[in-house]
Amino acid sequence: MPVQVEIISPEKLLFQKEVDMAVIPGEEGDIAAMPDHAPIMLLLRGGVVSLYENGVVTERFFVSGGFADITADRCTILADEALPIEDIVLSEAESRLEMLETQLTNVAADDIADQDRLSRKIQATRAAIEAAEATHPLH
């Protein structure tokens, strides 16, 4: 029995298909959405969603954050930003990382909210760079 996976970004429904398992980057660590999973909602960190069929990863998507709703037969991922790994432009991600790191150094020491917001963006951008490098090792 498969699990129905949907990946939704603010712009569109990016992916909808039945798969054997989806491995999702949760805030507290990766979690596998599989048939008969206990219901759970979780926050996502920036990272890669890997979709499995017959024990093999068939598709991979980058998500920058958001949350997931997992039930016994469904996994809905509401991502802040989502795109296929192949669509990550490494040079753009590296430039964005530099900009974010500069912004973080300019945040006031007592501005915890801004530090946290930028730290999450930096983590997501680093995850995008790692995913792109793993997909396109010659870049």
OpenMM code with the backbone's topology and positions (N, CA, C; nanometers):
from openmm import Vec3, app, unit

residues = "MET PRO VAL GLN VAL GLU ILE ILE SER PRO GLU LYS LEU LEU PHE GLN LYS GLU VAL ASP MET ALA VAL ILE PRO GLY GLU GLU GLY ASP ILE ALA ALA MET PRO ASP HIS ALA PRO ILE MET LEU LEU LEU ARG GLY GLY VAL VAL SER LEU TYR GLU ASN GLY VAL VAL THR GLU ARG PHE PHE VAL SER GLY GLY PHE ALA ASP ILE THR ALA ASP ARG CYS THR ILE LEU ALA ASP GLU ALA LEU PRO ILE GLU ASP ILE VAL LEU SER GLU ALA GLU SER ARG LEU GLU MET LEU GLU THR GLN LEU THR ASN VAL ALA ALA ASP ASP ILE ALA ASP GLN ASP ARG LEU SER ARG LYS ILE GLN ALA THR ARG ALA ALA ILE GLU ALA ALA GLU ALA THR HIS PRO LEU HIS".split()
positions = [
    Vec3(0.0851, -0.1184, 0.0000),
    Vec3(0.0000, 0.0000, 0.0000),
    Vec3(0.0896, 0.1247, 0.0000),
    Vec3(0.0793, 0.2106, -0.1012),
    Vec3(0.1628, 0.3309, -0.1090),
    Vec3(0.1084, 0.4448, -0.0222),
    Vec3(0.1860, 0.5511, -0.0155),
    Vec3(0.1450, 0.6731, 0.0526),
    Vec3(0.1361, 0.7845, -0.0528),
    Vec3(0.0302, 0.8617, -0.0492),
    Vec3(0.0100, 0.9727, -0.1429),
    Vec3(0.0907, 1.0926, -0.0932),
    Vec3(0.1851, 1.1407, -0.1740),
    Vec3(0.2691, 1.2541, -0.1355),
    Vec3(0.2333, 1.3746, -0.2211),
    Vec3(0.2174, 1.4875, -0.1538),
    Vec3(0.1979, 1.6155, -0.2218),
    Vec3(0.3032, 1.7119, -0.1691),
    Vec3(0.3688, 1.7811, -0.2604),
    Vec3(0.4618, 1.8873, -0.2237),
    Vec3(0.4043, 2.0158, -0.2816),
    Vec3(0.3734, 2.1083, -0.1921),
    Vec3(0.3068, 2.2314, -0.2318),
    Vec3(0.3922, 2.3502, -0.1886),
    Vec3(0.4228, 2.4369, -0.2839),
    Vec3(0.4929, 2.5618, -0.2533),
    Vec3(0.3884, 2.6729, -0.2584),
    Vec3(0.4233, 2.7942, -0.2153),
    Vec3(0.3256, 2.9032, -0.2244),
    Vec3(0.2764, 2.9287, -0.3673),
    Vec3(0.3605, 2.8957, -0.4658),
    Vec3(0.3242, 2.9223, -0.6047),
    Vec3(0.2354, 2.8158, -0.6670),
    Vec3(0.2588, 2.6863, -0.6288),
    Vec3(0.1880, 2.5808, -0.7006),
    Vec3(0.2006, 2.4450, -0.6314),
    Vec3(0.1213, 2.3524, -0.6803),
    Vec3(0.1356, 2.2115, -0.6440),
    Vec3(0.2514, 2.1588, -0.7283),
    Vec3(0.3628, 2.1276, -0.6642),
    Vec3(0.4842, 2.0892, -0.7356),
    Vec3(0.4864, 1.9412, -0.7687),
    Vec3(0.4305, 1.8597, -0.6800),
    Vec3(0.4395, 1.7146, -0.6968),
    Vec3(0.3197, 1.6497, -0.6305),
    Vec3(0.2664, 1.5470, -0.6974),
    Vec3(0.1580, 1.4685, -0.6397),
    Vec3(0.1653, 1.3289, -0.7001),
    Vec3(0.1916, 1.2306, -0.6137),
    Vec3(0.2078, 1.0943, -0.6630),
    Vec3(0.2085, 0.9975, -0.5455),
    Vec3(0.1739, 0.8732, -0.5723),
    Vec3(0.1860, 0.7687, -0.4719),
    Vec3(0.3263, 0.7103, -0.4774),
    Vec3(0.3896, 0.6976, -0.3607),
    Vec3(0.5232, 0.6402, -0.3499),
    Vec3(0.5246, 0.5422, -0.2329),
    Vec3(0.6321, 0.4648, -0.2244),
    Vec3(0.6454, 0.3698, -0.1139),
    Vec3(0.6842, 0.4406, 0.0158),
    Vec3(0.7693, 0.5454, 0.0031),
    Vec3(0.8169, 0.6158, 0.1211),
    Vec3(0.8707, 0.7529, 0.0800),
    Vec3(0.8545, 0.8494, 0.1700),
    Vec3(0.9137, 0.9821, 0.1528),
    Vec3(0.9964, 1.0117, 0.2770),
    Vec3(1.1225, 1.0476, 0.2581),
    Vec3(1.2080, 1.0873, 0.3700),
    Vec3(1.2141, 1.2392, 0.3693),
    Vec3(1.1764, 1.2980, 0.4833),
    Vec3(1.1536, 1.4419, 0.4940),
    Vec3(1.2491, 1.5037, 0.5959),
    Vec3(1.3044, 1.6234, 0.5667),
    Vec3(1.3949, 1.6887, 0.6615),
    Vec3(1.3196, 1.7635, 0.7715),
    Vec3(1.2924, 1.6962, 0.8814),
    Vec3(1.2234, 1.7590, 0.9936),
    Vec3(1.3184, 1.8421, 1.0779),
    Vec3(1.2649, 1.9364, 1.1530),
    Vec3(1.3465, 2.0203, 1.2425),
    Vec3(1.4275, 1.9354, 1.3399),
    Vec3(1.3700, 1.8262, 1.3870),
    Vec3(1.4357, 1.7407, 1.4863),
    Vec3(1.5122, 1.6246, 1.4228),
    Vec3(1.5176, 1.6204, 1.2908),
    Vec3(1.5851, 1.5128, 1.2188),
    Vec3(1.4963, 1.4604, 1.1076),
    Vec3(1.5522, 1.3774, 1.0236),
    Vec3(1.4762, 1.3223, 0.9116),
    Vec3(1.3712, 1.2246, 0.9617),
    Vec3(1.2600, 1.2197, 0.8899),
    Vec3(1.1513, 1.1276, 0.9249),
    Vec3(1.0993, 1.0652, 0.7962),
    Vec3(1.0626, 0.9380, 0.8044),
    Vec3(1.0105, 0.8658, 0.6877),
    Vec3(0.8591, 0.8587, 0.6955),
    Vec3(0.7939, 0.9067, 0.5903),
    Vec3(0.6492, 0.8933, 0.5769),
    Vec3(0.6244, 0.7653, 0.4986),
    Vec3(0.5592, 0.6700, 0.5652),
    Vec3(0.5339, 0.5395, 0.5052),
    Vec3(0.3884, 0.5009, 0.5314),
    Vec3(0.3372, 0.4029, 0.4580),
    Vec3(0.2006, 0.3575, 0.4838),
    Vec3(0.1850, 0.3160, 0.6302),
    Vec3(0.0694, 0.3469, 0.6855),
    Vec3(0.0324, 0.3151, 0.8237),
    Vec3(0.1105, 0.3939, 0.9281),
    Vec3(0.1717, 0.5056, 0.8882),
    Vec3(0.2431, 0.5922, 0.9824),
    Vec3(0.1424, 0.6561, 1.0769),
    Vec3(0.1789, 0.6696, 1.2020),
    Vec3(0.0941, 0.7406, 1.2979),
    Vec3(0.0825, 0.8863, 1.2549),
    Vec3(-0.0330, 0.9474, 1.2740),
    Vec3(-0.0494, 1.0876, 1.2347),
    Vec3(0.0471, 1.1787, 1.3111),
    Vec3(0.1078, 1.2724, 1.2373),
    Vec3(0.2022, 1.3665, 1.2966),
    Vec3(0.2120, 1.4891, 1.2080),
    Vec3(0.2298, 1.6041, 1.2713),
    Vec3(0.2623, 1.7270, 1.1986),
    Vec3(0.3995, 1.7687, 1.2468),
    Vec3(0.4845, 1.8135, 1.1539),
    Vec3(0.6175, 1.8537, 1.1942),
    Vec3(0.6677, 1.9718, 1.1145),
    Vec3(0.7540, 2.0491, 1.1794),
    Vec3(0.8213, 2.1599, 1.1125),
    Vec3(0.9354, 2.1042, 1.0293),
    Vec3(0.9587, 2.1673, 0.9152),
    Vec3(1.0674, 2.1260, 0.8267),
    Vec3(1.1846, 2.2220, 0.8384),
    Vec3(1.3038, 2.1673, 0.8237),
    Vec3(1.4236, 2.2495, 0.8086),
    Vec3(1.4577, 2.2480, 0.6597),
    Vec3(1.5451, 2.3357, 0.6189),
    Vec3(1.5909, 2.3325, 0.4804),
    Vec3(1.6613, 2.2008, 0.4540),
    Vec3(1.6245, 2.1345, 0.3470),
    Vec3(1.6854, 2.0062, 0.3145),
    Vec3(1.6170, 1.9396, 0.1970),
    Vec3(1.6452, 1.8120, 0.1818),
    Vec3(1.5986, 1.7362, 0.0661),
    Vec3(1.4898, 1.6375, 0.1054),
    Vec3(1.3824, 1.6365, 0.0273),
    Vec3(1.2784, 1.5346, 0.0373),
    Vec3(1.3138, 1.4282, -0.0657),
    Vec3(1.3344, 1.3049, -0.0195),
    Vec3(1.3668, 1.1935, -0.1100),
    Vec3(1.2464, 1.1010, -0.1192),
    Vec3(1.2060, 1.0700, -0.2421),
    Vec3(1.0906, 0.9841, -0.2654),
    Vec3(1.1378, 0.8489, -0.3165),
    Vec3(1.0861, 0.7426, -0.2540),
    Vec3(1.1309, 0.6064, -0.2835),
    Vec3(1.0202, 0.5236, -0.3478),
    Vec3(1.0625, 0.4433, -0.4453),
    Vec3(0.9767, 0.3406, -0.5036),
    Vec3(1.0621, 0.2161, -0.5215),
    Vec3(1.0132, 0.1032, -0.4740),
    Vec3(1.0862, -0.0241, -0.4820),
    Vec3(1.2268, -0.0137, -0.4235),
    Vec3(1.2397, 0.0590, -0.3121),
    Vec3(1.3668, 0.0697, -0.2421),
    Vec3(1.4691, 0.1626, -0.3056),
    Vec3(1.4294, 0.2375, -0.4084),
    Vec3(1.5220, 0.3253, -0.4808),
    Vec3(1.4671, 0.4684, -0.4789),
    Vec3(1.5574, 0.5659, -0.4604),
    Vec3(1.5158, 0.7063, -0.4688),
    Vec3(1.4839, 0.7366, -0.6145),
    Vec3(1.3602, 0.7797, -0.6388),
    Vec3(1.3184, 0.8097, -0.7754),
    Vec3(1.3130, 0.9594, -0.8032),
    Vec3(1.2894, 1.0393, -0.6980),
    Vec3(1.2826, 1.1845, -0.7162),
    Vec3(1.3289, 1.2517, -0.5883),
    Vec3(1.3899, 1.3717, -0.6062),
    Vec3(1.4384, 1.4490, -0.4921),
    Vec3(1.4000, 1.5950, -0.5125),
    Vec3(1.3537, 1.6561, -0.4037),
    Vec3(1.3139, 1.7964, -0.4061),
    Vec3(1.3799, 1.8694, -0.2909),
    Vec3(1.4201, 1.9934, -0.3155),
    Vec3(1.4712, 2.0773, -0.2088),
    Vec3(1.3555, 2.1565, -0.1492),
    Vec3(1.3479, 2.1618, -0.0164),
    Vec3(1.2520, 2.2481, 0.0530),
    Vec3(1.3316, 2.3386, 0.1467),
    Vec3(1.2910, 2.4642, 0.1557),
    Vec3(1.3649, 2.5587, 0.2397),
    Vec3(1.3101, 2.5659, 0.3814),
    Vec3(1.2015, 2.4985, 0.4075),
    Vec3(1.1340, 2.5015, 0.5373),
    Vec3(0.9862, 2.4815, 0.5134),
    Vec3(0.9069, 2.4944, 0.6181),
    Vec3(0.7627, 2.4759, 0.6077),
    Vec3(0.7181, 2.3738, 0.7095),
    Vec3(0.6149, 2.2968, 0.6737),
    Vec3(0.5732, 2.1887, 0.7618),
    Vec3(0.5131, 2.0751, 0.6818),
    Vec3(0.5021, 1.9603, 0.7466),
    Vec3(0.4462, 1.8411, 0.6820),
    Vec3(0.3381, 1.7833, 0.7706),
    Vec3(0.2365, 1.7308, 0.7072),
    Vec3(0.1261, 1.6614, 0.7744),
    Vec3(0.1280, 1.5177, 0.7239),
    Vec3(0.1582, 1.4251, 0.8135),
    Vec3(0.1690, 1.2837, 0.7762),
    Vec3(0.0565, 1.2055, 0.8423),
    Vec3(-0.0113, 1.1227, 0.7619),
    Vec3(-0.1135, 1.0318, 0.8137),
    Vec3(-0.0802, 0.8909, 0.7650),
    Vec3(-0.1685, 0.7972, 0.7900),
    Vec3(-0.1451, 0.6575, 0.7538),
    Vec3(-0.1317, 0.6365, 0.6029),
    Vec3(-0.1944, 0.7230, 0.5215),
    Vec3(-0.1911, 0.7022, 0.3771),
    Vec3(-0.1566, 0.8275, 0.2965),
    Vec3(-0.1142, 0.9334, 0.3666),
    Vec3(-0.0905, 1.0601, 0.2977),
    Vec3(0.0221, 1.1386, 0.3655),
    Vec3(0.0957, 1.2151, 0.2836),
    Vec3(0.1983, 1.3059, 0.3339),
    Vec3(0.1868, 1.4353, 0.2539),
    Vec3(0.1446, 1.5404, 0.3212),
    Vec3(0.1319, 1.6704, 0.2562),
    Vec3(0.2423, 1.7604, 0.3086),
    Vec3(0.3250, 1.8091, 0.2172),
    Vec3(0.4360, 1.8962, 0.2515),
    Vec3(0.4015, 2.0363, 0.2024),
    Vec3(0.3879, 2.1286, 0.2970),
    Vec3(0.3631, 2.2681, 0.2639),
    Vec3(0.4945, 2.3417, 0.2846),
    Vec3(0.5640, 2.3650, 0.1755),
    Vec3(0.6999, 2.4195, 0.1813),
    Vec3(0.6997, 2.5706, 0.1622),
    Vec3(0.7901, 2.6370, 0.2342),
    Vec3(0.8097, 2.7802, 0.2133),
    Vec3(0.8575, 2.8042, 0.0705),
    Vec3(0.9456, 2.7161, 0.0253),
    Vec3(0.9977, 2.7173, -0.1111),
    Vec3(1.0315, 2.5727, -0.1443),
    Vec3(1.0031, 2.5295, -0.2661),
    Vec3(1.0342, 2.3925, -0.3076),
    Vec3(1.0664, 2.3906, -0.4558),
    Vec3(1.1653, 2.3058, -0.4914),
    Vec3(1.1994, 2.2889, -0.6309),
    Vec3(1.2751, 2.1586, -0.6487),
    Vec3(1.2686, 2.1023, -0.7694),
    Vec3(1.3484, 1.9825, -0.7963),
    Vec3(1.4964, 2.0139, -0.7769),
    Vec3(1.5712, 1.9191, -0.7256),
    Vec3(1.7143, 1.9377, -0.6994),
    Vec3(1.7865, 1.9876, -0.8249),
    Vec3(1.7496, 1.9348, -0.9407),
    Vec3(1.8169, 1.9716, -1.0648),
    Vec3(1.8019, 2.1193, -1.0980),
    Vec3(1.7011, 2.1862, -1.0404),
    Vec3(1.6751, 2.3268, -1.0709),
    Vec3(1.7550, 2.4240, -0.9834),
    Vec3(1.8307, 2.3732, -0.8870),
    Vec3(1.9117, 2.4612, -0.8030),
    Vec3(2.0294, 2.5116, -0.8856),
    Vec3(2.0476, 2.6428, -0.8889),
    Vec3(2.1613, 2.7037, -0.9572),
    Vec3(2.2669, 2.7305, -0.8503),
    Vec3(2.3735, 2.6532, -0.8548),
    Vec3(2.4755, 2.6560, -0.7499),
    Vec3(2.5343, 2.7961, -0.7304),
    Vec3(2.5676, 2.8650, -0.8364),
    Vec3(2.6281, 2.9985, -0.8235),
    Vec3(2.5328, 3.0960, -0.7549),
    Vec3(2.4037, 3.0863, -0.7846),
    Vec3(2.3048, 3.1736, -0.7192),
    Vec3(2.2935, 3.1412, -0.5713),
    Vec3(2.2947, 3.0130, -0.5376),
    Vec3(2.2862, 2.9721, -0.3976),
    Vec3(2.4092, 3.0182, -0.3203),
    Vec3(2.5265, 3.0077, -0.3820),
    Vec3(2.6500, 3.0522, -0.3155),
    Vec3(2.6489, 3.2032, -0.2932),
    Vec3(2.5999, 3.2788, -0.3900),
    Vec3(2.5890, 3.4243, -0.3751),
    Vec3(2.4901, 3.4600, -0.2650),
    Vec3(2.3807, 3.3879, -0.2612),
    Vec3(2.2798, 3.4127, -0.1577),
    Vec3(2.3376, 3.3840, -0.0193),
    Vec3(2.4152, 3.2770, -0.0070),
    Vec3(2.4765, 3.2430, 0.1215),
    Vec3(2.5691, 3.3553, 0.1682),
    Vec3(2.6511, 3.4055, 0.0790),
    Vec3(2.7409, 3.5167, 0.1153),
    Vec3(2.6614, 3.6369, 0.1655),
    Vec3(2.5541, 3.6707, 0.0945),
    Vec3(2.4717, 3.7851, 0.1316),
    Vec3(2.4085, 3.7642, 0.2698),
    Vec3(2.3539, 3.6446, 0.2935),
    Vec3(2.2900, 3.6156, 0.4216),
    Vec3(2.3904, 3.6191, 0.5366),
    Vec3(2.5094, 3.5644, 0.5140),
    Vec3(2.6119, 3.5647, 0.6185),
    Vec3(2.6544, 3.7079, 0.6520),
    Vec3(2.6614, 3.7937, 0.5510),
    Vec3(2.6932, 3.9352, 0.5743),
    Vec3(2.5815, 4.0014, 0.6540),
    Vec3(2.4577, 3.9736, 0.6166),
    Vec3(2.3442, 4.0302, 0.6902),
    Vec3(2.3477, 3.9873, 0.8365),
    Vec3(2.3812, 3.8606, 0.8607),
    Vec3(2.3835, 3.8099, 0.9977),
    Vec3(2.4886, 3.8824, 1.0812),
    Vec3(2.6030, 3.9135, 1.0220),
    Vec3(2.7074, 3.9838, 1.0987),
    Vec3(2.6647, 4.1256, 1.1334),
    Vec3(2.5674, 4.1808, 1.0611),
    Vec3(2.5212, 4.3173, 1.0863),
    Vec3(2.3993, 4.3256, 1.1775),
    Vec3(2.3497, 4.2116, 1.2256),
    Vec3(2.2329, 4.2113, 1.3135),
    Vec3(2.2778, 4.2457, 1.4551),
    Vec3(2.1991, 4.3267, 1.5218),
    Vec3(2.2301, 4.3647, 1.6606),
    Vec3(2.2329, 4.2403, 1.7494),
    Vec3(2.3224, 4.2410, 1.8466),
    Vec3(2.3415, 4.1255, 1.9354),
    Vec3(2.2149, 4.0895, 2.0121),
    Vec3(2.1291, 4.1874, 2.0384),
    Vec3(2.0072, 4.1596, 2.1159),
    Vec3(1.8845, 4.1324, 2.0280),
    Vec3(1.9028, 4.1291, 1.8963),
    Vec3(1.7909, 4.1028, 1.8047),
    Vec3(1.7828, 3.9529, 1.7750),
    Vec3(1.7348, 3.8788, 1.8726),
    Vec3(1.7292, 3.7324, 1.8638),
    Vec3(1.6383, 3.6859, 1.7495),
    Vec3(1.5270, 3.7543, 1.7293),
    Vec3(1.4328, 3.7133, 1.6242),
    Vec3(1.4971, 3.7226, 1.4866),
    Vec3(1.5683, 3.8319, 1.4602),
    Vec3(1.6332, 3.8482, 1.3304),
    Vec3(1.7488, 3.7499, 1.3145),
    Vec3(1.8232, 3.7267, 1.4216),
    Vec3(1.9314, 3.6280, 1.4178),
    Vec3(1.8758, 3.4901, 1.3835),
    Vec3(1.7639, 3.4538, 1.4466),
    Vec3(1.7031, 3.3232, 1.4216),
    Vec3(1.6540, 3.3125, 1.2775),
    Vec3(1.5885, 3.4179, 1.2294),
    Vec3(1.5360, 3.4176, 1.0921),
    Vec3(1.6495, 3.4005, 0.9914),
    Vec3(1.7556, 3.4751, 1.0084),
    Vec3(1.8683, 3.4662, 0.9161),
    Vec3(1.9412, 3.3324, 0.9294),
    Vec3(1.9533, 3.2821, 1.0502),
    Vec3(2.0184, 3.1521, 1.0712),
    Vec3(1.9432, 3.0411, 0.9989),
    Vec3(1.8097, 3.0459, 1.0023),
    Vec3(1.7299, 2.9456, 0.9309),
    Vec3(1.7504, 2.9571, 0.7799),
    Vec3(1.7565, 3.0791, 0.7292),
    Vec3(1.7801, 3.0989, 0.5861),
    Vec3(1.9196, 3.0503, 0.5466),
    Vec3(2.0177, 3.0751, 0.6324),
    Vec3(2.1539, 3.0285, 0.6050),
    Vec3(2.1571, 2.8761, 0.6032),
    Vec3(2.0928, 2.8120, 0.7003),
    Vec3(2.0899, 2.6651, 0.7042),
    Vec3(2.0250, 2.6104, 0.5778),
    Vec3(1.9133, 2.6695, 0.5359),
    Vec3(1.8432, 2.6226, 0.4157),
    Vec3(1.9296, 2.6425, 0.2915),
    Vec3(1.9987, 2.7547, 0.2830),
    Vec3(2.0832, 2.7814, 0.1663),
    Vec3(2.2015, 2.6853, 0.1626),
    Vec3(2.2601, 2.6566, 0.2781),
    Vec3(2.3689, 2.5582, 0.2828),
    Vec3(2.3188, 2.4205, 0.2391),
    Vec3(2.1976, 2.3851, 0.2809),
    Vec3(2.1399, 2.2564, 0.2397),
    Vec3(2.1179, 2.2528, 0.0889),
    Vec3(2.0756, 2.3641, 0.0315),
    Vec3(2.0564, 2.3714, -0.1143),
    Vec3(2.1897, 2.3544, -0.1867),
    Vec3(2.2944, 2.4179, -0.1340),
    Vec3(2.4271, 2.4060, -0.1950),
    Vec3(2.4750, 2.2613, -0.1881),
    Vec3(2.4600, 2.1978, -0.0719),
    Vec3(2.5011, 2.0578, -0.0581),
    Vec3(2.4241, 1.9671, -0.1533),
    Vec3(2.2941, 1.9909, -0.1668),
    Vec3(2.2127, 1.9097, -0.2572),
    Vec3(2.2559, 1.9300, -0.4021),
    Vec3(2.2829, 2.0546, -0.4395),
    Vec3(2.3259, 2.0828, -0.5771),
    Vec3(2.4619, 2.0217, -0.6044),
    Vec3(2.5536, 2.0306, -0.5088),
    Vec3(2.6869, 1.9732, -0.5278),
    Vec3(2.6803, 1.8227, -0.5406),
    Vec3(2.5918, 1.7592, -0.4653),
    Vec3(2.5780, 1.6138, -0.4739),
    Vec3(2.5168, 1.5720, -0.6077),
    Vec3(2.4303, 1.6563, -0.6624),
    Vec3(2.3646, 1.6255, -0.7892),
    Vec3(2.4527, 1.6593, -0.9084),
    Vec3(2.5274, 1.7682, -0.8971),
    Vec3(2.6127, 1.8168, -1.0062),
    Vec3(2.7566, 1.8306, -0.9549),
    Vec3(2.8265, 1.7215, -0.9310),
    Vec3(2.9586, 1.7299, -0.8680),
    Vec3(3.0650, 1.8032, -0.9503),
    Vec3(3.0441, 1.8264, -1.0762),
    Vec3(3.1449, 1.8921, -1.1589),
    Vec3(3.1352, 2.0437, -1.1566),
    Vec3(3.0339, 2.1002, -1.0913),
    Vec3(3.0169, 2.2469, -1.0891),
    Vec3(3.1120, 2.3109, -0.9954),
] * unit.nanometer
topology = app.Topology()
chain = topology.addChain("A")
for resn in residues:
    res = topology.addResidue(resn, chain)
    for name in ("N", "CA", "C"):
        topology.addAtom(name, app.Element.getBySymbol(name[0]), res)
